[in-house]
Amino acid sequence: MDRVYKQGIPGVVKSLEDLKAEFKSFEPTTDWIRLRIEPLLEHAKLLDRLLRSMKFARETARLRAGVGMFHADLVYFGENIRGLKKVLASERKASSRRRR
């Protein structure tokens, strides 16, 4: 496992928490918090806890064999965060039109 992954997951958690707060600031037509944000947030937090746990602390060298899988996690989270940001922008536009 590499440092990029260990440092990337907390950033993912922060981004998802920020998105959750932004979606809560208005009422979108779809509950994106329950549909996408909360499951992604749980997944990211679980990975972060596991990788920092004592169980895996001594296995860093062996976990390097799985770097491709860890990288795929970051790509997955990144794609979802970008998608949620697009949805957020779209939902905000629609919300402002409904208020007029």
N, C-alpha and C positions, 0 to 999 in steps of 0.2 A: 504494500500500500504506500502511496506517496503523500507528501505534505500537501500537495494541491487539493487532494480529496479531503483530508482532515480539516483543512482551512476552508474549503468550499462549502461544506455542509452547514456550518454555522451561518454563512452568508445566505444560503438558501432559506434557512429557518427565518432569518431576519426579513428577507424579501417577502416571504409568505405571510409573516405576521403583519408587515406593513400593508400588503394587499388586503388582508382580512380587515384591517382597520378602515381602509379606503372603501371597501365594499359596504361596510357597516354604516358609512356616513350618508348613504342614500338607500333607496329601496329599488334594487334592480328587478327586472321582470323574472329572472331566474335566480335561485338561491345558489350562487356560485361558491359561497363559503362552505356550505354543507356538501355540495356536489364535487368540488375539486380542491379547494384550499385546505379544508380540515384533513382529508385523507392524505394529501401530499405533506402537510405539516406533521402529521403523526409519523409518517414514513421517515421523513428527514430527522425528526427528533429521536426516533428509535435507532436509526443508523448511527447518529452521533453518540448516543449513550453506549451502544454496543462497542463501537470502535474505541471509545475512551475507557471502557471497562477494564478491570484487571484481567479478565479472561483473555482478552486479545492483546494486552499491553506487551507481552513478550513474543508475540507472533508477527511482528512487523515484517521481518524478512520473508516469512512464508506467505504473508498476505500480498507481497509484491507480485506474486504470480497472478493475482487477480486484478491487476491494475486496469486492464481493459474493461472489466465489469464495473469497477468503481468509476472509471471515466464515463461509462455509459449511464450510470446513475446521474452524474452531474449534467450530462447532455439532456437526459430525460427531465430533470428538474428545471433546467434552463429553458427548454422548449415550452414547458407548462407555464412557467413564470411569464415568458414573452407572450404566450397566448392569452393568459389572464390579464395582462396589461392592455392588450388590444381589446378584449372584451370589456374591461373597465372603461376605456375611452368611449367605446360604442354605447355602453349602458348609460354613461353620464350624458352623452348627447341625447339619447332617447329620453332620459329622465327630464332633462331641461326642456325638451319639446313638449312633454306631457304636462308640465307645469304651466305652460303658456295658455 
